[in-house]
Amino acid sequence: MSIAYISYTMTIKKLNRIVERINKIKEELGQMGEMRPGTLSRQYKSPQNKAGAYWQLSYTRKMKSRTEYVRPASVSEIRRQIAAYKRFKILVDRWVDLAIEYSKLKTQLTEDKGRK
């Protein structure tokens, strides 16, 4: 076997692994539920005495900063939505990284074929 053939085979295997990883990401993204960006924090009307506590959701969307008050009964649901959004962002970043790697390998493969 030639080195070129071994290199070609290894590149094809890498491409297939990347496709598998992208498909897993797509599957996980498809199963995601409600999500929203932001940071949930507890604020106080009187911070020195820690009196008058309330929950506040802050986020930026389309270059606009927003703040919303959150009812205590909704805090756990909002936390789940924020966590889902963070997971969404991580998955999309991984997908983009894998897509770039895939593109580079595929271009390299095409260039290697052209040299023969």
N, C-alpha and C positions, 0 to 999 in steps of 0.2 A: 504494500500500500504506500502511496506517495504521501508526502507531508501535506500537499494541497488537498488531497481527498480527506485526510484526517481533519484538517482545519475546516473544510466544508461541512463535514459531518458534525463536528462539535458546534459550529455556528448554527446549523439547523436545529440541533438539540436545544441550544440556548434559546432560539426563537420560539420553539414549541413550549419551553418552560415559561417564557414570558407571556405567551398567549394564555397558558393555563392560569397563571397568576392574575392576569387581567380579567379573565372570566370569573375567577373567584371574587374579585373586587366587585365586578358588575353584579354578581349574584347577591353579595352582601348589601350593596347599594339598593337593589331592588326590594330588599326585605326591610329597609329602614322605615320607621314610622315618622311621627311628627317630630319636627325639629325647629329650632330657632337659634339665632346667634345671641350672644350677650353675656353679661356677667350679672349674677344675682348677688346682692349685698344687703346686709341688714343696716339700716340707718336709724338714727335716733333724733327725735325732736329736741331733746336736751342731751347732747353727747357727754357733758360733764357728769351728769347723774345717770346716764344710760336709761333715760325715761322716754316713753313714747316711741317704742320700737315699731318699725315698719320695714317692709321688704321693697327693694327697688331693683328693677331690671334696666341695665344700661347697655346700649348697643349702637353701632354705626352701620347704616345701610345707605348705599348710593350717596356716599359722602355727607350724610346727615346724621348727626348724633341725636339719639333719642333716649328718653328715660320714661319708664312706665312704673307705676305702683303695682304691686302684686299682693293679692289677698293671701293671708296665711294658709288658707285651705288649698291654694294653688301652687305653693312653693315646691312641693315634691314633684309635681308634674312639670313645672318649668325647669327644674333641675334635670329631669330626664330629657327634656327637649334640648337643653343646652348641651348635655353630654352627647346626644345623638348628632347634633350639629358639629361638634368637635370631631367626632368619629368620621362624619361625612367629609370634613375638610382633610383629614389624614388620608382617607381612602382615595379621594380625588388627587391629592398630591402624589401618592404612590402610583396611581394610574398614569399620571402625566410622566413621572420618572421612567416608568416601564415603557411607555409609548416612545419616549425619546431614545431609550436604549434599543428598543426594537427597530426603530427607524435607522439608527446608526449601524446596527448589525446587518440589516437588510441592504443598506447602501453599500456596506463593505462587501457583502456577498456578491452583489451585482457588479461591483468594480473588479472583484477577483475573477469573476467569470469573463469579463471583458478583456482581461489581460491574457487569457489563454489563447 
